[in-house]
Amino acid sequence: HVHLNARKMTEQHIATLLLGYVTVEPLLFKFAGKHRMSNHFTIPLERSTLTAPLGKFLRLFEKGVVGSVVQLAESWYKYGSINLRPLIEGEGGARRKPLGTIEFRHMEGTDDVNRILTWINILLSLKKWAKNTPYDTAKATILALNTTSAYSEFIREIFGDVAKLLIGVDLQQEIE
């Protein structure tokens, strides 16, 4: 698993990252291996009970409520494909100093260094996009995807050079 440093990310950055993540989760599983979607230790967000708390967080964030990311992380399921608990917890539980990270659990263990580095670059690209894209802009772009059909452009905007590894003939079907 990969832990993405989120210590210097604001709630807006985290909200934008989660909004983007929800949209591209199927592509991340496609890269990691679709068989990982059925693994009990990396439950896809869309198949979990976490969509309700995530929706609540985004609604509160949009209303300007500060601090709701802590409530979201407290309600999070450790074995989700994306794990927010390390934002507020350390190794061994809540009593330890928080790691301040977001954990991505998609990839299985591998000794393929190129695959590992590519996965890290994919996740860093998502983080960079979230930090550089205002939440409202990200939301408007995502909501317009069905109308504009700019799926490839959206994926390139987020992932840059590594987008080619995520874009396929079934891209629209994957992220709708």
KOLKOLMAR-385113 format. One line per 5 residues: number of its first residue (from 0); their letters; for each residue x, y, z of C-alpha. Coordinates in steps of 0.1 Angstrom, whole numbers, plus 5000, padded with zeros to 4 digits. Example, Ala and Ser with C-alpha at 12.3 -4.5 7.8 and 13.67 -1.06 7.14 Angstrom:
REM KOLKOLMAR-385113
0	as	5123 4955 5078 ~ 5137 4989 5071
END
This chain:
REM KOLKOLMAR-385113
0	hvhln	5000 5000 5000 ~ 5011 5036 4994 ~ 5006 5064 5020 ~ 5004 5098 5004 ~ 5016 5126 5026
5	arkmt	4986 5149 5033 ~ 5000 5170 5062 ~ 5001 5202 5041 ~ 4968 5196 5023 ~ 4939 5218 5032
10	eqhia	4903 5206 5035 ~ 4898 5220 5000 ~ 4927 5199 4987 ~ 4913 5168 5003 ~ 4878 5175 4991
15	tlllg	4891 5180 4956 ~ 4912 5149 4958 ~ 4882 5128 4970 ~ 4860 5142 4943 ~ 4886 5133 4916
20	yvtve	4892 5100 4932 ~ 4855 5090 4931 ~ 4856 5098 4894 ~ 4887 5079 4885 ~ 4886 5050 4910
25	pllfk	4877 5024 4883 ~ 4907 5035 4863 ~ 4930 5031 4893 ~ 4916 4996 4898 ~ 4921 4989 4861
30	fagkh	4958 4998 4865 ~ 4962 4979 4898 ~ 4943 4949 4885 ~ 4905 4945 4883 ~ 4908 4914 4904
35	rmsnh	4917 4937 4934 ~ 4882 4950 4934 ~ 4870 4917 4950 ~ 4897 4917 4977 ~ 4883 4921 5012
40	ftipl	4912 4944 5021 ~ 4907 4970 4994 ~ 4869 4976 4990 ~ 4861 5000 4962 ~ 4844 5031 4974
45	erstl	4814 5026 4952 ~ 4808 4991 4969 ~ 4813 5004 5004 ~ 4791 5021 5030 ~ 4814 5051 5028
50	taplg	4796 5070 5000 ~ 4771 5085 5026 ~ 4797 5099 5049 ~ 4817 5112 5019 ~ 4786 5129 5005
55	kflrl	4779 5145 5039 ~ 4815 5157 5041 ~ 4813 5173 5006 ~ 4780 5190 5014 ~ 4794 5204 5047
60	fekgv	4826 5215 5029 ~ 4805 5233 5002 ~ 4786 5251 5030 ~ 4819 5263 5044 ~ 4819 5240 5075
65	vgsvv	4856 5237 5086 ~ 4869 5206 5104 ~ 4845 5181 5089 ~ 4874 5161 5074 ~ 4882 5148 5109
70	qlaes	4846 5135 5112 ~ 4849 5119 5078 ~ 4882 5102 5087 ~ 4867 5090 5120 ~ 4839 5073 5101
75	wykyg	4862 5058 5075 ~ 4866 5020 5070 ~ 4903 5009 5072 ~ 4900 4984 5044 ~ 4886 5007 5018
80	sinlr	4906 5011 4986 ~ 4913 5046 4999 ~ 4918 5049 5036 ~ 4915 5083 5054 ~ 4920 5070 5089
85	plieg	4958 5077 5088 ~ 4950 5114 5085 ~ 4940 5113 5122 ~ 4955 5080 5135 ~ 4990 5067 5138
90	eggar	5004 5032 5136 ~ 4986 5011 5160 ~ 4955 5032 5164 ~ 4941 5065 5175 ~ 4963 5071 5205
95	rkplg	4994 5074 5184 ~ 5006 5106 5167 ~ 4986 5108 5134 ~ 5005 5098 5103 ~ 4989 5126 5083
100	tiefr	4986 5104 5052 ~ 4960 5091 5029 ~ 4965 5054 5022 ~ 4958 5038 4988 ~ 4954 5001 4991
105	hmegt	4947 4991 4954 ~ 4981 4975 4945 ~ 4991 4941 4955 ~ 5026 4933 4966 ~ 5051 4933 4937
110	ddvnr	5088 4935 4931 ~ 5083 4952 4897 ~ 5101 4985 4905 ~ 5087 5002 4873 ~ 5052 4993 4882
115	iltwi	5056 5006 4918 ~ 5071 5039 4905 ~ 5043 5043 4880 ~ 5017 5037 4907 ~ 5034 5063 4929
120	nills	5035 5088 4900 ~ 4998 5082 4894 ~ 4989 5090 4930 ~ 5013 5120 4931 ~ 4996 5133 4900
125	lkkwa	4962 5130 4916 ~ 4975 5149 4947 ~ 4991 5176 4925 ~ 4959 5181 4906 ~ 4939 5183 4938
130	kntpy	4963 5210 4952 ~ 4963 5230 4920 ~ 4926 5228 4911 ~ 4899 5247 4931 ~ 4872 5224 4943
135	dtaka	4844 5243 4924 ~ 4864 5240 4892 ~ 4869 5203 4897 ~ 4832 5197 4905 ~ 4820 5217 4875
140	tilal	4844 5198 4852 ~ 4833 5165 4865 ~ 4796 5173 4864 ~ 4800 5184 4827 ~ 4817 5152 4816
145	nttsa	4785 5135 4805 ~ 4777 5166 4784 ~ 4811 5174 4770 ~ 4824 5138 4767 ~ 4859 5153 4775
150	ysefi	4869 5122 4794 ~ 4903 5118 4779 ~ 4911 5155 4784 ~ 4900 5152 4821 ~ 4922 5122 4827
155	reifg	4952 5139 4810 ~ 4945 5170 4831 ~ 4949 5150 4863 ~ 4975 5124 4854 ~ 4996 5142 4827
160	dvakl	5022 5118 4811 ~ 5009 5087 4829 ~ 4974 5092 4816 ~ 4982 5071 4786 ~ 4983 5041 4810
165	ligvd	4948 5047 4822 ~ 4930 5058 4790 ~ 4915 5030 4770 ~ 4887 5025 4745 ~ 4862 5020 4773
170	lqqei	4872 5052 4792 ~ 4837 5068 4791 ~ 4821 5036 4804 ~ 4848 5032 4831 ~ 4842 5067 4847
175	e	4805 5073 4842
END
